[in-house]
């Protein structure tokens, strides 16, 4: 379980760093702000799901002890 949690945390950190760069890259006069926001919302949702899975791993680890 600990290894899975570590992998999820590493993935979360990677996605959070990439998300910061995406906001700048998606800013364009050719793309409406709503479309850019939709992409960022998808990434934000993915981050929230990863955080939930990490908490699930922590709960399972606590139950196994």
C-alpha positions as CSV (number, residue, x, y, z in Angstrom):
1,X,0.0,0.0,0.0
2,X,2.8,2.4,0.9
3,X,4.3,2.1,-2.5
4,X,1.0,2.8,-4.2
5,X,0.5,5.9,-2.1
6,X,4.0,7.1,-2.9
7,X,3.4,6.7,-6.6
8,X,0.1,8.6,-6.3
9,X,1.8,11.4,-4.4
10,X,4.6,11.6,-7.1
11,X,1.9,11.8,-9.8
12,X,0.0,14.4,-7.9
13,X,3.1,16.6,-7.5
14,X,3.9,16.2,-11.2
15,X,0.4,17.2,-12.3
16,X,0.3,20.2,-9.9
17,X,3.5,21.5,-11.4
18,X,2.3,21.0,-14.9
19,X,-1.0,22.7,-14.2
20,X,0.7,25.9,-13.3
21,X,2.3,26.0,-16.7
22,X,-0.8,25.1,-18.5
23,X,-2.7,28.2,-17.5
24,X,0.0,30.4,-19.1
25,X,0.2,28.2,-22.2
26,X,-3.5,28.1,-22.8
27,X,-3.9,31.9,-22.7
28,X,-4.5,32.9,-26.3
29,X,-6.5,35.5,-28.1
30,X,-7.7,32.7,-30.4
31,X,-9.2,30.6,-27.7
32,X,-12.1,31.8,-25.6
33,X,-11.5,32.0,-21.9
34,X,-14.3,29.5,-21.3
35,X,-12.5,26.9,-23.4
36,X,-9.3,27.4,-21.5
37,X,-11.1,27.2,-18.2
38,X,-12.7,23.9,-19.3
39,X,-9.2,22.4,-19.7
40,X,-8.0,23.7,-16.4
41,X,-11.2,22.4,-14.7
42,X,-10.4,19.0,-16.0
43,X,-6.9,19.1,-14.6
44,X,-8.3,20.4,-11.3
45,X,-10.7,17.5,-11.1
46,X,-7.9,15.1,-11.8
47,X,-5.9,16.6,-8.9
48,X,-8.9,16.3,-6.6
49,X,-9.4,12.6,-7.5
50,X,-5.7,11.9,-6.9
51,X,-5.9,13.5,-3.5
52,X,-9.0,11.3,-2.7
53,X,-7.1,8.2,-3.7
54,X,-4.2,9.1,-1.5
55,X,-6.5,9.6,1.4
56,X,-8.1,6.2,0.6
57,X,-4.6,4.6,0.7
58,X,-3.9,6.2,4.0
59,X,-7.2,4.9,5.5
60,X,-6.5,1.4,4.2
61,X,-3.0,1.5,5.7
62,X,-4.4,2.6,9.0
63,X,-7.0,-0.3,9.0
64,X,-4.2,-2.8,8.3
65,X,-2.2,-1.8,11.3
